[in-house]
């Protein structure tokens, strides 16, 4: 049984049948005349069958040539349909977009923006992963990251939304009981050691010994709740604390705790439409929050 080493040869047969000549087939395929001549001759030699009758430069297909030309047409049509299907799937704003962010950003900033995303792109399913560690976008743990960081990882691309301010806050009833108490004499709430040497901890240990802090939690959302309940003062992101009516800022934002907010994705994903449209909507909405993020 004869076989064809390169199914692409069927496209050459198809093109010659449609054009009736080697030169016409060459123009259709974007190759030179000699290439078509060589491929047709090689195919005939491999199969031991004459595919065309030659007459003064014209090529008339034999029964075998017609049969292979039809197979070539089927291959071309199947390839075209597959490409359209793949392209259409990628170009429709549908599918799943995975977003990773921190607890505080999710609780204090993102939910109203994600409502906009769902209303504008109902065919896109959003998956929100809350983690204080930077997800590995290279391994597709997430498609978009919204992270506070002094600078983003080099392998990611994105936009710096702006400065992210922190300040000292306390519950209004708590502050009313000790209006003039120095920081060092207050009860404090702080991140636990799972955050390592977070900038807020470095600032706080200039005021008090960290082992004397009576209440430590692994998220700023938890710290805000504890602060609102009156357990003491806390250093909080301004955007998170200002949204809580029961909290009052004590002093200006702390320069030593300042960070930046980044919206990031992987270079391989920037032209995937479902990721692109969500990224752009997040970018525009977050840029409108710059004053809140700066504690203004």
DRENGUMI-943010 format. One record per residue: residue in one letter; x, y, z of N, C-alpha, C, O in turn. Coordinates in steps of 0.05 Angstrom, whole numbers. Atoms other than C-alpha are relative to their C-alpha. Last residue first. Layout:
REC,aa,n.xx,n.yy,n.zz,ca.xx,ca.yy,ca.zz,c.xx,c.yy,c.zz,o.xx,o.yy,o.zz
REC,A,X,Y,Z,X,Y,Z,X,Y,Z,X,Y,Z
...
This chain:
REC,aa,n.xx,n.yy,n.zz,ca.xx,ca.yy,ca.zz,c.xx,c.yy,c.zz,o.xx,o.yy,o.zz
REC,X,9,-28,3,-121,1237,1006,-31,1,3,-42,23,2
REC,X,9,-10,-25,-96,1170,1033,-9,29,-1,-9,43,20
REC,X,-20,-17,-12,-54,1155,972,-8,12,27,7,26,40
REC,X,-24,17,-6,-98,1096,954,22,16,13,36,6,30
REC,X,7,17,-23,-160,1140,959,24,-16,9,30,-19,32
REC,X,0,-18,-24,-127,1192,913,-7,-16,25,4,-11,46
REC,X,-27,-7,-9,-109,1137,863,0,18,25,17,14,42
REC,X,-2,2,-29,-179,1107,860,27,10,11,33,5,34
REC,X,19,-19,-12,-195,1130,789,1,0,31,-10,17,44
REC,X,-12,-27,3,-132,1094,766,-18,21,12,-8,42,21
REC,X,-20,-4,-21,-162,1030,795,13,28,-2,19,40,19
REC,X,13,-3,-26,-224,1034,752,20,6,22,14,22,40
REC,X,15,-25,-1,-186,1047,688,-13,5,27,-13,27,37
REC,X,-19,-22,1,-136,991,701,-14,27,2,-7,44,18
REC,X,-13,-3,-27,-188,941,723,18,24,0,18,39,20
REC,X,21,-10,-18,-228,953,659,11,4,28,6,24,41
REC,X,5,-29,6,-164,947,617,-22,11,18,-19,34,27
REC,X,-24,-17,-8,-143,882,651,-6,29,-4,-1,45,14
REC,X,2,-3,-29,-213,853,643,23,16,11,19,33,29
REC,X,22,-18,-6,-212,869,569,-4,3,30,-10,25,40
REC,X,-5,-28,7,-142,841,559,-23,19,8,-18,40,19
REC,X,-18,-12,-19,-153,777,596,4,29,-5,4,46,14
REC,X,14,1,-26,-214,758,556,17,12,22,7,25,40
REC,X,20,-21,-3,-180,783,493,-13,-1,27,-18,20,39
REC,X,23,17,-3,-115,744,498,-24,17,8,-23,30,29
REC,X,17,-2,24,-66,796,472,-23,-20,1,-38,-21,-18
REC,X,10,-28,4,-33,810,540,-18,2,-24,-34,21,-25
REC,X,29,-2,-3,-29,736,559,-11,27,-9,-35,30,-10
REC,X,14,19,18,41,717,535,-30,3,1,-44,-7,-17
REC,X,-1,-9,28,70,780,568,-15,-18,-20,-26,-9,-39
REC,X,-23,12,13,45,757,637,1,8,-29,-21,11,-41
REC,X,7,24,15,-1,803,675,26,-11,-12,47,1,-10
REC,X,-20,15,15,6,858,727,-12,-24,-15,-33,-34,-7
REC,X,18,18,14,-32,914,761,17,-14,-21,29,-2,-38
REC,X,-5,8,27,14,945,812,-22,-18,-11,-33,-35,3
REC,X,19,21,9,1,984,876,5,-5,-30,6,14,-46
REC,X,13,-6,26,60,1021,906,-19,-23,-7,-15,-46,1
REC,X,-6,20,20,87,1024,978,-13,9,-27,-21,32,-29
REC,X,11,-4,27,92,1076,1033,8,-23,-19,31,-32,-18
REC,X,17,23,6,107,1049,1103,-11,2,-29,-25,-16,-38
REC,X,-16,25,-1,167,1094,1117,-16,-25,-8,-5,-46,-14
REC,X,-18,3,23,128,1155,1093,15,-26,-1,20,-38,-22
REC,X,-28,5,-9,73,1145,1145,18,-5,-24,15,-24,-39
REC,X,-12,26,9,7,1176,1125,29,-2,6,44,18,7
REC,X,-3,1,29,-11,1237,1168,9,-28,-8,18,-44,9
REC,X,-23,-11,14,-34,1234,1241,0,-5,-30,-19,-16,-41
REC,X,-17,-15,-20,-82,1189,1278,25,9,-15,44,-6,-18
REC,X,-29,-1,6,-136,1168,1229,13,16,22,3,36,32
REC,X,-10,-27,2,-205,1151,1258,31,-1,-4,45,-15,9
REC,X,-29,-4,-5,-242,1086,1251,7,29,-5,-5,43,-21
REC,X,-7,0,-28,-317,1075,1261,29,5,6,37,7,29
REC,X,9,-25,-13,-335,1096,1190,9,2,29,12,24,40
REC,X,13,8,-25,-294,1040,1159,-6,25,16,11,38,27
REC,X,27,10,7,-279,1057,1086,-15,-9,25,-39,-15,23
REC,X,19,-23,5,-222,1101,1109,-28,-9,-7,-47,6,-4
REC,X,10,-12,-25,-187,1040,1139,-20,22,-4,-40,24,11
REC,X,16,19,-15,-181,1000,1075,-12,12,25,-35,7,32
REC,X,24,6,15,-160,1057,1029,-18,-20,15,-42,-19,13
REC,X,21,-21,-3,-112,1082,1082,-25,-7,-14,-47,-1,-4
REC,X,2,-13,26,-74,1016,1087,-23,21,2,-45,15,11
REC,X,17,12,20,-70,1002,1162,3,15,-27,10,38,-27
REC,X,-9,-12,25,-22,1013,1220,-15,-14,-23,-12,-38,-26
REC,X,-11,17,21,-61,994,1282,10,17,-23,-1,38,-29
REC,X,-8,-14,25,-83,1024,1348,11,-21,-20,20,-42,-12
REC,X,-24,-16,0,-119,984,1401,5,14,-26,-13,14,-43
REC,X,-22,14,-13,-170,929,1414,26,16,0,45,7,13
REC,X,-12,-15,-22,-228,976,1400,23,-14,14,29,-8,38
REC,X,12,10,-25,-273,932,1357,12,13,25,2,9,47
REC,X,27,-11,-2,-255,975,1297,-13,-9,26,-29,6,37
REC,X,-4,-28,-6,-181,957,1308,-28,13,4,-32,29,22
REC,X,-8,-1,-28,-199,883,1310,4,29,9,-4,36,32
REC,X,23,8,-17,-237,889,1245,6,2,30,-10,11,45
REC,X,20,-21,1,-181,929,1212,-24,-7,18,-34,10,33
REC,X,-10,-22,-17,-129,879,1235,-21,22,1,-26,33,22
REC,X,4,8,-27,-169,821,1205,8,22,20,-4,27,40
REC,X,29,1,-4,-173,856,1138,-7,-7,29,-24,5,41
REC,X,8,-28,-7,-99,873,1144,-30,1,4,-40,18,19
REC,X,11,-15,22,-84,798,1146,-8,28,10,-16,32,33
REC,X,-15,4,26,-42,749,1187,-12,15,-23,-4,10,-46
REC,X,17,14,19,-64,774,1256,15,-2,-26,33,14,-31
REC,X,-12,1,27,-27,798,1318,-16,-18,-18,-25,-40,-9
REC,X,18,14,18,-57,820,1385,11,2,-28,15,24,-39
REC,X,18,20,-12,-19,839,1448,-18,-15,-20,-30,-35,-12
REC,X,26,-5,14,41,873,1418,-19,-22,8,-14,-46,4
REC,X,19,-11,-20,96,865,1471,-27,6,-13,-46,13,1
REC,X,9,21,-18,137,817,1428,-19,10,22,-30,-6,38
REC,X,21,16,13,139,871,1375,-10,-22,18,-33,-30,16
REC,X,-11,27,7,176,918,1421,-22,-17,-11,-44,-19,0
REC,X,3,20,-22,144,987,1417,15,-26,-9,20,-30,-32
REC,X,17,-10,-21,151,1051,1377,0,-18,24,3,-10,47
REC,X,-13,-24,-10,210,1036,1330,-16,12,23,-5,28,38
REC,X,-20,8,-20,182,965,1326,17,24,9,33,22,28
REC,X,11,3,-26,120,995,1293,22,-6,21,20,3,44
REC,X,7,-26,-11,157,1022,1232,-9,-4,29,0,12,47
REC,X,-25,-15,-4,191,956,1218,-5,27,12,10,36,29
REC,X,-13,11,-25,125,920,1229,26,14,5,33,19,29
REC,X,15,-10,-23,90,966,1179,11,-11,26,10,3,46
REC,X,-8,-28,-6,146,953,1128,-16,11,24,-5,28,39
REC,X,17,-19,15,135,878,1131,6,28,9,13,33,33
REC,X,-7,-27,-8,194,840,1159,-16,20,-16,-5,37,-30
REC,X,-28,-7,-2,165,771,1155,4,28,10,-9,37,29
REC,X,-6,-21,20,92,769,1135,29,9,2,38,27,-12
REC,X,2,12,26,80,703,1171,6,20,-22,11,11,-45
REC,X,-26,5,12,107,737,1233,-1,-13,-27,19,-16,-40
REC,X,-17,20,-14,40,766,1252,25,-5,-16,30,8,-36
REC,X,-4,25,15,12,832,1227,16,-20,17,32,-12,33
REC,X,-19,1,22,-4,883,1281,-1,-26,-15,-13,-46,-6
REC,X,7,24,16,-52,906,1335,18,1,-25,23,22,-37
REC,X,-4,1,29,-27,955,1387,-10,-27,-11,-9,-48,2
REC,X,3,28,9,-46,976,1458,2,0,-31,-8,18,-44
REC,X,25,11,10,-21,1046,1469,1,-30,-2,23,-42,-4
REC,X,16,9,-23,36,1070,1514,-27,-12,-9,-43,-20,8
REC,X,-13,22,-14,89,1075,1459,-17,-12,23,-12,-34,31
REC,X,2,26,15,43,1115,1415,11,-23,17,-1,-45,17
REC,X,-21,5,20,38,1171,1467,-3,-28,-12,-14,-46,0
REC,X,-19,21,-7,-30,1179,1502,21,-3,-22,14,-5,-45
REC,X,-27,-11,0,-64,1246,1490,22,-21,6,44,-14,13
REC,X,-6,-19,22,-134,1225,1470,29,9,-2,38,14,-24
REC,X,-28,-6,-5,-139,1162,1514,9,19,-22,26,12,-39
REC,X,-8,7,-27,-213,1145,1524,29,8,6,36,12,29
REC,X,13,-20,-18,-236,1183,1461,9,-6,29,9,13,46
REC,X,-16,-25,0,-185,1143,1421,-12,21,19,3,36,31
REC,X,-26,6,-13,-219,1077,1440,16,26,2,28,31,23
REC,X,3,2,-30,-289,1105,1426,27,-6,14,32,5,35
REC,X,7,-26,-12,-266,1129,1356,-5,-2,30,6,14,45
REC,X,29,-3,-2,-232,1063,1337,-7,26,15,8,33,34
REC,X,12,12,-24,-159,1073,1321,-30,4,-1,-40,21,-15
REC,X,28,-4,-5,-117,1086,1260,-8,-12,26,5,-30,37
REC,X,9,12,-25,-44,1096,1243,-29,7,3,-38,29,-2
REC,X,1,-19,-22,-28,1109,1170,-9,-15,25,-18,-38,24
REC,X,8,12,-25,-10,1071,1106,1,22,22,16,41,20
REC,X,-7,-12,-26,-7,1098,1035,-10,-17,24,-31,-30,22
REC,X,18,13,-19,-4,1061,969,8,8,28,28,0,38
REC,X,-9,5,-27,26,1103,914,-21,-12,18,-45,-7,14
REC,X,-8,-23,-15,3,1095,843,9,-8,28,12,-31,34
REC,X,24,-16,-4,-29,1048,793,7,26,15,-4,47,9
REC,X,0,-9,-27,38,1021,769,-24,19,3,-25,40,-9
REC,X,2,-29,-5,22,987,704,1,5,30,-12,-9,46
REC,X,24,-12,-12,37,919,677,3,29,4,20,43,-8
REC,X,5,-27,10,87,869,651,-24,11,13,-42,-3,23
REC,X,28,-9,4,115,808,686,-1,28,-12,18,43,-9
REC,X,12,15,22,183,773,679,-29,7,-5,-42,-4,-23
REC,X,-9,-8,26,219,827,719,-15,-14,-23,-17,-3,-45
REC,X,-19,19,11,178,816,782,7,7,-29,-11,16,-44
REC,X,11,26,8,142,880,803,22,-19,-9,45,-10,-15
REC,X,-4,4,29,173,938,842,-10,-28,-7,-8,-46,10
REC,X,-17,-22,7,160,967,912,7,-1,-30,12,20,-43
REC,X,-28,8,2,101,920,916,17,24,-6,7,42,-20
REC,X,-18,-21,-10,27,922,930,28,-10,-1,34,-33,8
REC,X,-18,4,-23,-7,871,885,13,26,9,21,43,-7
REC,X,3,-27,-10,-63,863,834,15,0,27,5,-11,47
REC,X,-7,-3,-28,-44,801,793,-4,30,7,4,48,-8
REC,X,-4,-28,-8,-77,781,728,6,1,30,-6,-13,46
REC,X,-3,-15,25,-78,713,693,8,29,6,23,42,-10
REC,X,19,-22,3,-66,669,754,5,14,-26,27,12,-37
REC,X,15,1,-25,-31,604,772,-21,22,0,-42,20,13
REC,X,28,-4,3,-13,606,698,-16,-6,26,-39,-15,25
REC,X,11,27,-1,57,577,711,-31,1,-3,-44,-19,2
REC,X,-13,15,21,88,643,689,-11,-28,-1,-12,-40,-23
REC,X,15,-4,25,36,680,731,13,-16,-23,0,-22,-42
REC,X,-19,4,23,67,650,794,-16,2,-26,-28,-17,-35
REC,X,5,24,16,24,680,849,19,-1,-23,29,19,-33
REC,X,3,-5,28,56,733,893,-4,-26,-15,14,-43,-14
REC,X,-24,6,15,43,715,966,-5,5,-30,-28,2,-39
REC,X,-19,-22,-3,-12,751,1005,27,-6,-13,45,12,-13
REC,X,-25,10,-11,-64,705,977,19,23,3,22,39,-16
REC,X,-11,-18,-21,-135,715,955,23,-13,13,21,-33,26
REC,X,-17,15,-19,-152,680,890,13,20,19,28,37,11
REC,X,-16,-17,-17,-210,711,851,15,-17,21,2,-32,37
REC,X,-9,16,-22,-238,671,793,19,17,17,40,25,7
REC,X,-22,-10,-15,-279,712,744,6,-19,23,-12,-28,38
REC,X,2,9,-28,-322,678,692,25,9,15,48,4,7
REC,X,-26,6,-12,-327,719,628,-4,-8,29,-16,6,45
REC,X,-9,26,9,-392,714,590,27,-8,11,37,-30,7
REC,X,13,22,-15,-423,770,632,9,-28,-9,5,-47,6
REC,X,-9,24,15,-371,820,606,-13,-24,14,2,-39,28
REC,X,-9,-7,27,-397,890,623,7,-25,-16,4,-25,-40
REC,X,22,-12,16,-439,870,683,8,5,-29,-8,1,-47
REC,X,20,20,5,-387,821,710,-23,11,-17,-34,-2,-34
REC,X,-10,20,19,-330,870,702,-22,-20,-7,-25,-27,-30
REC,X,-1,-12,27,-370,926,735,9,-20,-21,-2,-22,-43
REC,X,28,-2,8,-385,881,795,-1,12,-28,-17,2,-45
REC,X,7,26,11,-311,866,797,-29,-2,-8,-36,-17,-27
REC,X,-12,1,27,-298,940,807,-7,-27,-14,-12,-27,-38
REC,X,16,-17,19,-347,943,865,11,0,-28,-5,1,-47
REC,X,27,11,5,-312,882,897,-17,18,-18,-29,8,-36
REC,X,6,13,26,-241,907,886,-29,-8,-5,-38,-8,-28
REC,X,-3,-15,25,-225,960,938,-13,-14,-24,-26,-1,-40
REC,X,3,-29,-2,-231,944,1012,-2,14,-27,-8,38,-27
REC,X,22,-9,-17,-244,869,1016,-5,30,-2,-28,39,0
REC,X,25,13,7,-204,845,956,-23,12,17,-45,18,6
REC,X,9,-12,25,-149,896,967,-27,-12,-9,-44,2,-19
REC,X,9,-28,-4,-143,877,1040,-10,13,-25,-30,27,-25
REC,X,25,-1,-15,-142,802,1028,-10,29,2,-34,34,-1
REC,X,-2,4,-29,-88,807,975,-28,2,13,-47,12,1
REC,X,-4,-25,-15,-95,796,901,2,-6,29,0,-29,38
REC,X,-11,4,-27,-98,742,848,5,27,13,15,46,0
REC,X,-12,-24,-12,-144,745,788,11,-7,27,-3,-20,43
REC,X,-8,4,-28,-161,685,744,15,25,10,35,33,-2
REC,X,-23,-18,-6,-199,700,680,5,-3,30,-12,2,46
REC,X,-7,-5,-28,-245,645,653,24,18,2,44,15,-13
REC,X,-19,18,-13,-280,642,586,6,8,28,-9,24,40
REC,X,13,21,-16,-312,695,544,22,-18,11,45,-17,2
REC,X,-5,-5,-29,-292,760,510,-16,-19,17,-35,-12,30
REC,X,25,-7,-15,-291,727,442,7,7,28,23,-6,41
REC,X,7,-27,5,-224,732,406,-27,8,13,-33,32,16
REC,X,-19,-18,-13,-194,669,434,-9,29,-2,-3,45,16
REC,X,1,5,-28,-254,625,417,18,19,16,11,29,37
REC,X,25,-11,-11,-260,657,350,-2,-4,29,-12,13,44
REC,X,-1,-29,-1,-187,645,334,-25,12,12,-24,31,28
REC,X,-19,-8,-20,-192,572,353,2,30,3,1,41,26
REC,X,11,8,-26,-255,561,313,18,9,23,9,19,43
REC,X,22,-19,-7,-230,601,254,-11,-6,28,-17,12,43
REC,X,-12,-26,-7,-165,561,254,-21,21,8,-17,36,27
REC,X,-13,2,-26,-202,495,258,12,27,8,10,34,32
REC,X,21,0,-21,-248,515,201,12,-1,28,2,12,46
REC,X,12,-27,-2,-189,535,157,-21,1,21,-23,21,36
REC,X,-20,-18,-13,-152,470,172,-12,28,4,-8,40,25
REC,X,-1,7,-28,-214,428,156,19,18,16,13,26,38
REC,X,24,-10,-13,-224,466,91,0,-6,30,-9,10,46
REC,X,0,-29,-1,-152,457,70,-24,11,14,-22,29,31
REC,X,-21,-8,-19,-152,383,87,0,30,4,1,40,26
REC,X,10,7,-27,-218,371,51,19,9,21,11,19,42
REC,X,21,-20,-6,-192,408,-11,-11,-5,28,-15,14,43
REC,X,-13,-25,-6,-129,365,-11,-19,22,8,-14,38,26
REC,X,-11,3,-27,-171,302,-7,14,25,9,12,33,32
REC,X,23,-2,-19,-211,327,-67,10,-3,29,0,10,47
REC,X,7,-28,-2,-145,339,-104,-24,4,19,-24,23,34
REC,X,-18,-13,-19,-123,268,-87,-6,30,3,-2,41,24
REC,X,5,11,-27,-185,239,-121,18,13,21,8,21,43
REC,X,25,-12,-10,-180,285,-181,-5,-10,29,-14,6,46
REC,X,-5,-28,-7,-107,265,-191,-25,13,11,-22,29,30
REC,X,-15,0,-25,-125,191,-188,6,28,9,5,34,33
REC,X,19,8,-21,-179,200,-240,14,0,27,3,9,47
REC,X,10,27,4,-128,237,-283,-20,-6,22,-25,11,39
REC,X,-1,20,-21,-121,312,-277,-10,-27,-10,-30,-28,-24
REC,X,27,11,-2,-107,354,-339,1,-23,20,15,-42,15
REC,X,0,24,-16,-44,397,-335,-30,-8,4,-45,6,16
REC,X,25,3,-15,-33,448,-389,0,-27,14,10,-46,4
REC,X,0,-17,-24,37,465,-411,-25,-1,17,-25,9,39
REC,X,-8,-27,7,29,438,-481,-2,19,23,-12,42,21
REC,X,5,-7,28,-10,376,-459,7,30,-5,-9,47,2
REC,X,-12,-26,8,9,341,-395,-5,4,-30,-2,-13,-46
REC,X,-8,2,28,-37,287,-367,10,27,-8,-4,47,-5
REC,X,7,-20,21,-37,291,-292,8,-9,-27,29,-22,-31
REC,X,21,-17,-11,-36,245,-231,-11,19,-21,-33,29,-19
REC,X,0,-26,14,3,187,-260,-24,16,9,-47,7,8
REC,X,25,-7,14,10,133,-208,3,26,-14,15,45,-2
REC,X,0,17,24,71,98,-178,-25,4,-17,-33,-14,-31
REC,X,24,15,2,53,130,-111,0,-20,-23,-15,-39,-24
REC,X,6,14,-25,122,154,-92,-24,-18,-3,-23,-41,7
REC,X,-20,21,-3,140,172,-164,-5,-17,25,-2,-41,24
REC,X,6,20,19,75,211,-174,20,-24,2,12,-47,0
REC,X,24,13,-9,88,248,-110,-8,-23,-19,-15,-45,-11
REC,X,-7,17,-22,159,265,-130,-24,-16,10,-21,-40,16
REC,X,-15,23,10,136,291,-197,8,-19,22,6,-44,18
REC,X,19,18,15,82,334,-165,15,-24,-11,5,-46,-8
REC,X,18,14,-19,131,362,-113,-19,-19,-15,-25,-41,-5
REC,X,-14,20,-15,185,378,-165,-18,-16,18,-16,-40,20
REC,X,-8,21,18,139,414,-213,13,-23,15,7,-46,10
REC,X,24,15,7,107,454,-157,7,-23,-18,-3,-46,-13
REC,X,8,14,-24,176,475,-131,-25,-17,-5,-26,-40,3
REC,X,-17,24,-3,200,493,-201,-8,-17,24,-7,-41,24
REC,X,9,20,19,142,541,-213,15,-26,4,3,-48,3
REC,X,-8,-2,28,158,582,-151,-8,-24,-16,-15,-45,-6
REC,X,-26,13,4,118,586,-87,8,4,-29,-7,15,-45
REC,X,-21,-18,-8,61,629,-63,27,-12,-1,45,-5,15
REC,X,-13,10,-24,10,573,-65,22,18,10,32,15,32
REC,X,20,5,-21,-38,607,-114,13,-8,27,4,0,48
REC,X,10,-26,-10,19,635,-155,-20,-3,23,-20,12,42
REC,X,-21,-13,-15,52,567,-160,-9,27,11,-2,34,34
REC,X,-1,12,-26,-13,534,-180,21,13,18,17,18,42
REC,X,23,-10,-15,-21,583,-237,-1,-11,28,-8,3,47
REC,X,-4,-28,-7,50,570,-260,-23,11,16,-19,27,35
REC,X,-19,-2,-22,42,494,-256,3,29,9,5,35,33
REC,X,-28,-4,8,-21,495,-298,18,2,24,9,8,46
REC,X,-4,12,26,-95,477,-295,29,3,-11,35,-6,-33
REC,X,-13,-19,19,-106,526,-239,3,-11,-28,3,5,-47
REC,X,15,-25,2,-156,486,-198,11,19,-21,-4,32,-35
REC,X,26,6,12,-124,418,-213,-16,25,-3,-29,29,-24
REC,X,-4,5,29,-55,446,-201,-26,-6,-13,-31,3,-36
REC,X,-6,-25,14,-76,476,-134,4,-3,-30,-6,13,-45
REC,X,25,-16,1,-109,411,-110,5,26,-16,-12,33,-32
REC,X,18,13,20,-47,371,-128,-25,16,-3,-34,22,-26
REC,X,-12,-5,26,-3,420,-91,-17,-12,-22,-21,1,-43
REC,X,7,-28,7,-50,419,-31,12,7,-27,0,23,-41
REC,X,27,0,11,-44,343,-31,-9,28,-7,-26,32,-25
REC,X,-1,4,29,32,351,-24,-28,0,-13,-32,6,-36
REC,X,0,-26,13,19,381,45,1,-3,-30,-7,16,-45
REC,X,28,-6,8,2,310,67,-2,28,-13,-22,33,-27
REC,X,7,-27,-8,77,296,67,-28,7,-10,-32,11,-34
REC,X,-18,-9,-22,102,225,65,-8,27,11,-5,32,35
REC,X,-10,-27,7,43,200,24,16,9,24,6,11,46
REC,X,6,-21,-20,31,125,29,12,26,-9,31,26,-26
REC,X,-16,-24,2,28,67,-21,-9,20,22,-32,20,30
REC,X,17,-24,0,0,0,0,17,25,0,35,28,17
